Structure formats: structure tokens, C-alpha cells
Amino acid sequence: MATWDKALISQYGGPGPRYTSYPPAPQFHEEISEEECSRAIAAGNTARRPLSLYVHVPFCSTVCYYCACNRIVTANRGRAAEYLSRLKQEISRRAAQVDSQRPVTQIHWGGGTPTFLSDAQITELVYYMARHFTLREDDRGDYAIEIDPRTVDQARLGLLRGLGFNRISLGVQDLDLRVQQAVNRVQPYEMIRQTMEWARDFGFKSINTDLIYGLPWQSESSLARTLEQIADLRPDRISLYNYAHLPARFKIQRQIPDMALPSPDEKLAMFVRAGRILQDAGYVFIGMDHFALENDEIAVAQRNGLLHRNFQGYTLHGDADLLGFGVSAISQIGNLYAQNMKSLSQWSDAIDQGHSPIEQGYLLDRDDQMRRDLIMRLLCDLYVDMKLFSEQWQINFPDYFVDALGAWVEFEAQGLVRVDQHRLVITDRGRLVSRALVMPFDRYTQNEARHRFSRII
């Protein structure tokens, strides 16, 4: 079990990458071409790797003041129809490059608010994807959609389940009315409870709730009440994110007065108490911001050394090529990262002109691949066998990573890690700040201003 130590968080909770990718996204550049993407897809065809599909729907009908996502707030439903038309073009062009025998083991619809789309549009898009990719029909894939509880009812959840979605993620954030009003997202506890009850009735395999700490008027005690209420509902997974207040960068956050925000010390107390509450309620701290019930698939996968990370967070499908569709979506195809244009108008123009919507990305060299493997294994498994790693990559581990191992001497003295004869291990005490512990193996953040990243905790 993780150790919830305020002093430790204060020391190691500063800025750092989230490691949904390695190298981190700030290393992406504009020299990535469509030809490189095509070659990467062809290599995946040859290797017969499975597929993970991400679809980004950027629209929201109302604005949440804390939001830092790539989203467009509009009441004009006609914009969704235009977007859907272009999205289908992007899907069909990319699918033409993919071997149709490659199974889709994972789907994730994110946003924005995917449930901004009408029932007919959701159905149309699912069937379109099924015509262009080989979707599983045995309900054994991980097919997830993010939902705003204010945009669904019992019938709509039944439709989503009938279309093959078997996982849902509910944006809750906080259950305190004053906090909800301050961030312009009012959704009563009863709405959340009813939505989760419907989802279980329809047989969704996994329910995730997203929560945020550090919101305006939030306190240690108010967040504790929210967590206790949510834990009583027993979602399979809980994500607890740190609110980063960056009004200079995200204009909508200027609606939140600085005086309403908890102090850094209060935020730290919130997180520590939150972790203890969830752990006492039977949730395992997986890492980063993620908690899961002990019998949940990602908790089991972590215990068995089968957990992975990608742009969708922790996943069981690290062997799959991730294809991203829509504005700002990111693909991870073998050793290539490729991100679509973040501007809706630019993405739309590229689609209309028959051009690739890729704006930036990164092609990993051998050193990048090796460090990615090492960092992801440490973050997911919490240990690495140096002997096996050396054999796999044909290196001498202590010589190759001599500088990073020097930094681990101090970590070991604090009980955060353990260095055995052949293994590097992140201890229960260290897992809370695991992102800081893997950073010495990151050749980019050692030479880069850390302020480009949000705080680890």
C-alpha cells in the first residue's frame, strides 16, 4: 500500500512529465510526415499488431471553468454534423492503409463531450467504424466512452451498451454544490448515483469516475465527503486529478477567482487524506492519479506485470497500435507518435483538401525506445530486472545508465527505491512520487525547464 507522506510530496511533487508517452510531448516537432506515418502503419500490418482507436469529439454544450481540454463550447448542434462528416473521411482514408485482419482490442471516445452527439450520430459513427475496422463482437474488447452525466438518461446508456461500449467514464469532479457552482458544473449526487445504477443494470463491465482536487471553495473536509460518497457507490476505478490553475494560458479559468482556491498546503492535505480514504475503502493506488478496486483488471495486470501506459493512461493494451482520429488526437504507431492539428479550422481544411491532418510528432530512435521501455516498466510494474533488460537491449545496464543510478543512491537512502543485485524496485513509500523517481532516466527533462510541465502532485 502506498505511503501518504506530506513531507515526501513536498520534496518530490514538483513539475514533471505525465509519461503518457516517452519522450514527453514537448519533444514533438513538425517534421513528422504522412509518409512516415504510412510506413509505421505498414510495419504494424506486417507485425499484425492489434489496434486501439481513439476518437476525439471536441464539443461541449456548456463550459466548465476549470477545463484545459481541447474543446469547443457551442449550442449549435449543426457543428457536430459537419465534424462527423470530416471525421468519417479521416477514418476511411486511414483505414485504407490498415490490414483489415487486425482486430480492434480497444476503443476510447473522449473530448470535449462525446455525448454531445445525438443518438443517431453516435450510432452512425459506431457503424461507420465497424465497416472500416474489425471490431470485436464478443464483448471482450475494452470499448470506452467518456460521458457527462447531464447528457445521458437510461435510454441513452442502453443505446451505448447496445452499440458495444462496455466501459464508461463519468466526469464528476466534486459533489459539493458550492464547488460545482463555482466551476459551472452542477450535477447532484442523485444524478451520479442513478447514472451508475443504470450502467450496472445494462451490464457495463467497468465504471470510472473522474474527480479533481484543488478546485475553488474545495476544502479537505468537503473533498473527503465527496470521496466517501463516491467510494460508497463502488466505481471500479477512480481518477483523482490535480487542478492546475493557469488563467494566463486557459482564458476560461479567469472565471475562477484566486482567493477561492485552496492554498498549496491545503491541496497537499486534501490529496494525502484522499489517498488514505480511498485506500481504506479498498482501492489500490495504481500510480499517477489512478485508483482501482483490487479485483479490477488494471490492478490485477499490475500485480502480474502486464500493465502499460499510453495517451489514454493505464491500459492493458500496450501491444496495440493506437490510431487517433479528430482534432488534436494523438496516434502511437510502433515507434512513431503523430498528433493531429489542434485548431479545428486547420484540421477541417486539411480534411477538406484531402491532406494529412498531422501537425507534429516524434520518431523514436533506439535510445528513446530503450528508455521508454524502462520508464514504462518502472511506472507500471514498479520494478525492472536489470539483467533481463540488459540481455533484451544488448547493453550493460550499470554502465549505460550510470548517471541515473547515481541519482537513485539518494532515493534509496530515503527508502523510496531498492537496488538489489539485479533489480530496481520502487517501494511502497516511493510509489506515490514514482514520476519523480523515473525522471533521472529521462534524457530530455534533465536538460529542459521543468516549468513546462504541471506538478506531479
C-alpha positions as CSV (number, residue, x, y, z in Angstrom):
1,M,0.0,0.0,0.0
2,A,1.2,3.5,-0.8
3,T,2.6,5.7,2.0
4,W,0.8,9.1,2.1
5,D,3.6,11.3,3.4
6,K,3.2,15.1,3.2
7,A,7.0,15.8,3.5
8,L,7.8,13.4,0.7
9,I,5.2,15.0,-1.6
10,S,6.6,18.5,-0.8
11,Q,10.0,17.3,-1.7
12,Y,9.2,15.4,-4.9
13,G,5.8,16.7,-6.0
14,G,7.1,19.5,-8.3
15,P,6.7,19.7,-12.1
16,G,7.3,16.6,-14.2
17,P,6.0,14.7,-17.3
18,R,2.9,12.5,-17.0
19,Y,4.7,9.9,-19.2
20,T,1.7,9.1,-21.3
21,S,4.5,9.0,-23.8
22,Y,8.3,8.9,-23.8
23,P,9.8,11.2,-25.0
24,P,7.2,13.6,-23.4
25,A,5.0,15.6,-25.7
26,P,7.1,18.8,-25.5
27,Q,9.7,17.0,-27.7
28,F,7.2,16.6,-30.6
29,H,8.2,18.6,-33.7
30,E,6.6,19.4,-37.1
31,E,9.0,17.4,-39.2
32,I,6.8,14.3,-39.0
33,S,5.4,13.4,-42.4
34,E,2.4,11.4,-43.7
35,E,4.9,9.1,-45.4
36,E,6.5,8.2,-42.0
37,C,3.0,7.5,-40.7
38,S,2.2,5.3,-43.6
39,R,5.5,3.3,-43.1
40,A,4.7,2.9,-39.4
41,I,1.2,1.5,-40.3
42,A,2.7,-0.8,-42.8
43,A,5.1,-2.2,-40.2
44,G,2.2,-2.7,-37.9
45,N,0.4,-4.6,-40.6
46,T,3.5,-6.9,-41.1
47,A,3.7,-7.5,-37.3
48,R,-0.1,-8.0,-37.2
49,R,-0.3,-5.8,-34.1
50,P,-3.9,-5.3,-32.8
51,L,-5.4,-1.8,-32.9
52,S,-6.6,0.8,-30.4
53,L,-8.8,3.5,-31.8
54,Y,-9.2,7.0,-30.2
55,V,-11.9,9.4,-31.3
56,H,-11.9,13.0,-30.2
57,V,-15.2,14.9,-30.1
58,P,-14.3,18.5,-29.1
59,F,-17.8,19.9,-28.5
60,C,-19.5,20.8,-25.1
61,S,-22.8,22.5,-24.7
62,T,-21.7,24.3,-21.6
63,V,-18.3,25.4,-20.3
64,C,-16.6,24.1,-17.1
65,Y,-14.4,26.9,-15.8
66,Y,-11.5,24.5,-14.7
67,C,-11.2,23.0,-18.2
68,A,-7.9,22.8,-20.0
69,C,-9.0,20.3,-22.7
70,N,-9.2,20.9,-26.4
71,R,-12.9,21.7,-26.6
72,I,-15.4,24.0,-28.3
73,V,-18.4,25.3,-26.4
74,T,-21.4,25.7,-28.6
75,A,-25.2,25.3,-28.6
76,N,-25.1,24.8,-32.4
77,R,-25.7,21.1,-32.9
78,G,-25.2,21.5,-36.6
79,R,-21.4,21.8,-36.0
80,A,-21.4,18.2,-34.8
81,A,-22.8,17.1,-38.2
82,E,-20.1,18.9,-40.1
83,Y,-17.4,17.5,-37.8
84,L,-18.8,14.0,-38.1
85,S,-18.7,14.2,-41.9
86,R,-15.0,15.1,-41.8
87,L,-14.2,12.6,-39.1
88,K,-15.6,9.8,-41.3
89,Q,-13.4,11.0,-44.2
90,E,-10.3,10.8,-41.9
91,I,-11.3,7.3,-40.7
92,S,-11.8,5.9,-44.2
93,R,-8.5,7.3,-45.5
94,R,-6.6,5.9,-42.6
95,A,-8.4,2.6,-42.6
96,A,-7.5,2.0,-46.3
97,Q,-3.9,1.7,-45.1
98,V,-4.6,-0.8,-42.4
99,D,-4.8,-4.6,-42.8
100,S,-8.4,-5.4,-42.2
101,Q,-7.5,-8.6,-40.3
102,R,-6.0,-6.6,-37.4
103,P,-8.5,-6.7,-34.5
104,V,-9.6,-3.6,-32.6
105,T,-9.0,-4.6,-29.0
106,Q,-9.6,-1.1,-27.5
107,I,-11.8,1.9,-28.4
108,H,-11.9,5.2,-26.5
109,W,-14.1,8.2,-27.3
110,G,-13.0,11.3,-25.5
111,G,-13.4,15.1,-25.7
112,G,-14.9,17.5,-25.1
113,T,-18.1,15.6,-24.6
114,P,-18.7,12.6,-26.8
115,T,-22.3,12.5,-25.7
116,F,-22.7,15.9,-27.2
117,L,-23.5,13.9,-30.3
118,S,-27.1,12.8,-30.8
119,D,-28.2,9.1,-30.5
120,A,-28.4,8.9,-34.3
121,Q,-24.9,10.4,-34.8
122,I,-23.3,8.1,-32.2
123,T,-24.9,5.1,-33.9
124,E,-23.8,6.3,-37.3
125,L,-20.2,6.7,-36.2
126,V,-20.1,3.3,-34.5
127,Y,-21.4,1.6,-37.6
128,Y,-19.0,3.5,-39.8
129,M,-16.0,2.4,-37.7
130,A,-17.3,-1.1,-37.8
131,R,-17.4,-1.0,-41.6
132,H,-13.8,0.2,-41.8
133,F,-12.1,-1.8,-38.9
134,T,-12.5,-5.3,-37.5
135,L,-14.4,-4.6,-34.2
136,R,-14.8,-7.4,-31.7
137,E,-18.2,-8.9,-31.4
138,D,-17.6,-11.0,-28.2
139,D,-17.6,-8.0,-25.8
140,R,-14.0,-8.9,-24.8
141,G,-12.5,-5.6,-26.1
142,D,-12.2,-2.5,-24.0
143,Y,-14.7,-0.2,-25.6
144,A,-15.0,3.0,-23.5
145,I,-16.7,6.4,-23.8
146,E,-16.5,9.5,-21.6
147,I,-19.8,10.8,-20.6
148,D,-21.2,13.9,-19.0
149,P,-23.9,12.6,-16.6
150,R,-26.0,15.7,-17.5
151,T,-26.2,14.5,-21.1
152,V,-27.4,10.9,-20.6
153,D,-30.5,9.1,-19.4
154,Q,-31.4,5.5,-19.0
155,A,-32.3,5.0,-22.7
156,R,-29.1,6.6,-23.9
157,L,-27.0,4.4,-21.7
158,G,-28.9,1.4,-23.1
159,L,-28.1,2.6,-26.6
160,L,-24.4,2.9,-25.8
161,R,-24.3,-0.6,-24.3
162,G,-26.1,-2.0,-27.3
163,L,-23.6,-0.4,-29.6
164,G,-20.8,-2.3,-28.0
165,F,-19.4,0.2,-25.4
166,N,-18.7,-1.7,-22.2
167,R,-16.8,0.9,-20.2
168,I,-17.8,4.4,-19.2
169,S,-16.0,7.2,-17.5
170,L,-18.2,9.8,-15.7
171,G,-17.0,13.3,-15.2
172,V,-17.9,14.0,-11.6
173,Q,-15.1,16.4,-10.3
174,D,-16.8,17.2,-7.0
175,L,-20.2,16.7,-5.3
176,D,-20.2,19.8,-3.2
177,L,-22.8,22.3,-4.5
178,R,-20.8,25.4,-3.8
179,V,-17.8,23.9,-5.7
180,Q,-20.0,22.8,-8.6
181,Q,-21.5,26.3,-8.9
182,A,-18.0,27.9,-8.8
183,V,-16.8,25.8,-11.8
184,N,-20.2,26.0,-13.6
185,R,-20.9,22.2,-13.5
186,V,-23.9,21.4,-11.3
187,Q,-24.8,17.7,-11.1
188,P,-26.3,16.4,-7.9
189,Y,-25.2,13.2,-6.2
190,E,-28.5,11.6,-7.1
191,M,-27.8,12.1,-10.8
192,I,-24.4,10.4,-10.4
193,R,-25.9,7.5,-8.3
194,Q,-28.7,6.9,-10.8
195,T,-26.4,7.0,-13.8
196,M,-24.1,4.4,-12.2
197,E,-27.1,2.2,-11.3
198,W,-28.3,2.3,-14.9
199,A,-24.9,1.5,-16.2
200,R,-24.7,-1.6,-13.9
201,D,-28.2,-2.7,-14.9
202,F,-27.1,-2.6,-18.6
203,G,-24.0,-4.7,-17.8
204,F,-21.2,-2.2,-18.4
205,K,-18.0,-4.0,-17.3
206,S,-16.3,-1.1,-15.8
207,I,-17.3,2.3,-14.4
208,N,-14.7,5.1,-13.8
209,T,-15.3,8.4,-12.1
210,D,-13.1,11.5,-12.7
211,L,-12.5,13.7,-9.7
212,I,-10.4,16.9,-9.2
213,Y,-8.8,18.3,-6.1
214,G,-7.8,21.9,-5.7
215,L,-11.0,23.4,-7.1
216,P,-12.4,26.7,-5.9
217,W,-14.1,26.6,-2.4
218,Q,-13.0,23.0,-2.0
219,S,-11.6,22.0,1.4
220,E,-10.1,18.9,2.9
221,S,-13.4,18.1,4.6
222,S,-15.6,18.8,1.6
223,L,-13.4,16.6,-0.7
224,A,-13.4,13.9,2.0
225,R,-17.3,13.9,1.9
226,T,-17.2,13.6,-1.9
227,L,-14.8,10.7,-1.8
228,E,-16.7,8.9,0.8
229,Q,-19.9,9.3,-1.2
230,I,-18.2,8.1,-4.4
231,A,-16.5,5.2,-2.7
232,D,-19.9,4.0,-1.4
233,L,-21.1,3.8,-5.0
234,R,-18.1,1.4,-5.7
235,P,-17.0,2.6,-9.2
236,D,-14.3,0.2,-10.5
237,R,-11.8,2.9,-11.0
238,I,-11.4,6.5,-9.6
239,S,-9.2,9.1,-11.2
240,L,-8.2,12.0,-8.9
241,Y,-6.6,14.8,-10.8
242,N,-4.7,17.8,-9.6
243,Y,-6.3,21.1,-10.7
244,A,-3.7,23.3,-12.4
245,H,-4.8,26.9,-12.3
246,L,-3.3,28.6,-15.4
247,P,-5.5,31.5,-16.3
248,A,-2.8,33.1,-18.5
249,R,-2.9,30.0,-20.7
250,F,-6.6,29.0,-20.4
251,K,-8.8,32.1,-20.5
252,I,-11.9,30.4,-19.1
253,Q,-10.1,29.8,-15.9
254,R,-10.1,33.5,-15.3
255,Q,-13.7,33.0,-14.2
256,I,-12.3,31.4,-11.0
257,P,-11.0,34.0,-8.5
258,D,-7.6,33.3,-7.0
259,M,-9.0,33.9,-3.5
260,A,-11.4,31.0,-3.8
261,L,-8.6,28.5,-4.5
262,P,-7.1,26.4,-1.6
263,S,-3.5,27.1,-0.7
264,P,-0.7,24.7,-1.7
265,D,-0.7,23.4,1.8
266,E,-4.4,22.8,1.8
267,K,-4.1,21.0,-1.6
268,L,-1.4,18.8,-0.2
269,A,-3.6,17.9,2.8
270,M,-6.5,17.2,0.5
271,F,-4.5,14.7,-1.6
272,V,-3.0,12.9,1.4
273,R,-6.3,12.5,3.1
274,A,-8.0,11.5,-0.2
275,G,-5.4,8.7,-0.7
276,R,-5.9,7.4,2.7
277,I,-9.7,7.4,2.4
278,L,-9.6,5.6,-0.9
279,Q,-7.1,3.1,0.3
280,D,-9.2,2.4,3.4
281,A,-12.2,1.9,1.1
282,G,-10.5,-0.9,-0.7
283,Y,-9.0,1.0,-3.7
284,V,-5.4,0.2,-4.8
285,F,-3.2,3.2,-5.8
286,I,-2.1,2.2,-9.3
287,G,0.0,5.3,-9.8
288,M,-0.2,8.9,-11.0
289,D,-3.8,9.8,-10.3
290,H,-5.4,6.4,-10.6
291,F,-7.0,4.1,-8.1
292,A,-8.8,0.8,-8.7
293,L,-10.6,-1.9,-6.8
294,E,-8.3,-4.8,-6.0
295,N,-10.1,-7.1,-8.4
296,D,-10.2,-4.6,-11.3
297,E,-8.3,-5.6,-14.4
298,I,-5.7,-2.9,-14.2
299,A,-4.9,-3.8,-10.5
300,V,-4.6,-7.5,-11.5
301,A,-2.5,-6.6,-14.5
302,Q,-0.1,-4.5,-12.3
303,R,0.3,-7.4,-9.9
304,N,1.1,-9.7,-12.9
305,G,3.4,-7.3,-14.7
306,L,1.0,-6.8,-17.6
307,L,0.1,-3.1,-17.2
308,H,1.1,-0.5,-19.8
309,R,0.7,3.3,-20.3
310,N,-0.2,5.3,-23.4
311,F,-2.1,8.5,-24.2
312,Q,-5.2,7.1,-22.6
313,G,-3.4,6.5,-19.3
314,Y,-3.0,3.0,-17.9
315,T,-4.1,0.3,-20.3
316,L,-4.0,-3.5,-20.8
317,H,-3.3,-3.0,-24.5
318,G,0.3,-1.8,-24.7
319,D,0.9,-4.2,-27.7
320,A,-1.7,-2.3,-29.8
321,D,-1.1,0.5,-32.3
322,L,-3.1,3.5,-31.3
323,L,-4.8,5.4,-34.1
324,G,-6.2,8.8,-33.2
325,F,-9.0,10.5,-35.1
326,G,-10.3,14.0,-34.9
327,V,-8.8,17.4,-34.0
328,S,-5.8,17.2,-31.7
329,A,-5.9,13.4,-31.5
330,I,-2.6,11.6,-31.0
331,S,-1.6,8.3,-32.6
332,Q,1.1,5.9,-31.3
333,I,2.1,3.5,-34.1
334,G,5.1,1.4,-33.2
335,N,7.9,3.8,-32.6
336,L,6.1,6.8,-34.1
337,Y,3.9,9.5,-32.3
338,A,1.8,11.6,-34.6
339,Q,-0.6,14.4,-33.4
340,N,-3.4,16.0,-35.5
341,M,-3.8,19.7,-35.8
342,K,-5.1,21.3,-32.6
343,S,-7.1,24.0,-34.4
344,L,-10.5,22.8,-35.6
345,S,-10.4,25.1,-38.7
346,Q,-6.9,23.9,-39.7
347,W,-7.9,20.2,-39.2
348,S,-11.1,20.8,-41.2
349,D,-9.2,22.5,-44.0
350,A,-6.7,19.6,-44.2
351,I,-9.5,17.0,-44.4
352,D,-11.5,19.0,-47.0
353,Q,-8.4,19.3,-49.2
354,G,-7.5,15.6,-48.9
355,H,-4.3,16.4,-46.9
356,S,-3.0,14.7,-43.8
357,P,-4.2,16.4,-40.6
358,I,-0.9,15.6,-38.8
359,E,0.7,18.6,-37.3
360,Q,3.6,17.2,-35.2
361,G,5.0,14.1,-33.7
362,Y,8.2,12.2,-33.0
363,L,10.0,9.1,-34.3
364,L,11.9,7.3,-31.6
365,D,15.5,6.2,-32.1
366,R,16.9,3.2,-30.3
367,D,17.9,5.1,-27.2
368,D,14.4,6.5,-26.9
369,Q,12.8,3.1,-27.3
370,M,15.1,1.7,-24.6
371,R,14.3,4.5,-22.1
372,R,10.6,4.3,-22.9
373,D,10.6,0.6,-22.1
374,L,12.5,1.2,-18.9
375,I,10.4,4.1,-17.7
376,M,7.1,2.5,-18.5
377,R,8.1,-0.7,-16.8
378,L,9.1,1.1,-13.6
379,L,5.8,3.1,-13.6
380,C,3.6,0.1,-14.3
381,D,5.4,-2.8,-12.7
382,L,7.3,-0.8,-10.1
383,Y,10.4,-2.8,-10.8
384,V,12.9,-3.7,-13.6
385,D,15.1,-6.7,-13.8
386,M,18.4,-5.1,-14.9
387,K,19.9,-8.4,-16.1
388,L,17.0,-9.3,-18.3
389,F,16.8,-5.7,-19.6
390,S,20.5,-5.8,-20.5
391,E,20.0,-9.0,-22.4
392,Q,17.0,-7.7,-24.2
393,W,18.7,-4.5,-25.3
394,Q,22.2,-5.8,-25.6
395,I,23.7,-3.2,-23.1
396,N,25.5,-3.2,-19.8
397,F,22.8,-1.6,-17.6
398,P,25.0,-0.1,-14.9
399,D,27.3,1.5,-17.5
400,Y,24.6,2.8,-19.8
401,F,22.5,4.3,-17.0
402,V,25.4,5.3,-14.7
403,D,24.2,8.9,-14.1
404,A,20.6,7.9,-13.4
405,L,21.8,5.2,-10.9
406,G,23.8,7.8,-9.2
407,A,20.5,9.8,-8.5
408,W,18.9,6.6,-7.2
409,V,21.5,6.3,-4.4
410,E,19.8,9.3,-2.7
411,F,16.3,7.8,-3.4
412,E,17.5,4.5,-1.8
413,A,18.7,6.3,1.3
414,Q,15.2,7.7,1.7
415,G,13.6,4.3,1.3
416,L,11.9,5.3,-1.9
417,V,13.6,2.6,-4.0
418,R,15.6,-0.5,-3.6
419,V,18.6,-1.5,-5.7
420,D,19.2,-5.3,-5.5
421,Q,21.8,-7.2,-7.4
422,H,19.7,-7.5,-10.5
423,R,16.6,-5.4,-9.8
424,L,15.5,-1.8,-9.5
425,V,12.4,-1.6,-7.3
426,I,10.1,1.3,-6.4
427,T,9.0,0.7,-2.8
428,D,5.5,1.3,-1.3
429,R,6.9,4.5,0.1
430,G,8.2,5.7,-3.2
431,R,5.3,4.7,-5.5
432,L,3.5,8.0,-4.6
433,V,6.2,10.0,-6.3
434,S,7.2,7.4,-8.9
435,R,7.2,10.0,-11.7
436,A,10.0,11.9,-10.0
437,L,11.9,8.7,-9.4
438,V,12.0,7.8,-13.1
439,M,13.0,11.2,-14.3
440,P,16.7,10.6,-14.0
441,F,16.3,8.0,-16.8
442,D,14.7,10.7,-19.0
443,R,17.4,12.3,-21.1
444,Y,15.2,15.2,-22.1
445,T,13.8,16.5,-18.8
446,Q,17.4,16.6,-17.4
447,N,18.2,19.4,-19.8
448,E,14.7,21.1,-20.0
449,A,12.9,23.7,-18.0
450,R,10.6,21.8,-15.7
451,H,8.1,24.6,-15.6
452,R,6.8,23.4,-18.9
453,F,5.1,20.5,-17.0
454,S,2.4,20.5,-14.4
455,R,3.1,19.4,-10.9
456,I,3.4,15.7,-10.2
457,I,1.2,16.2,-7.1
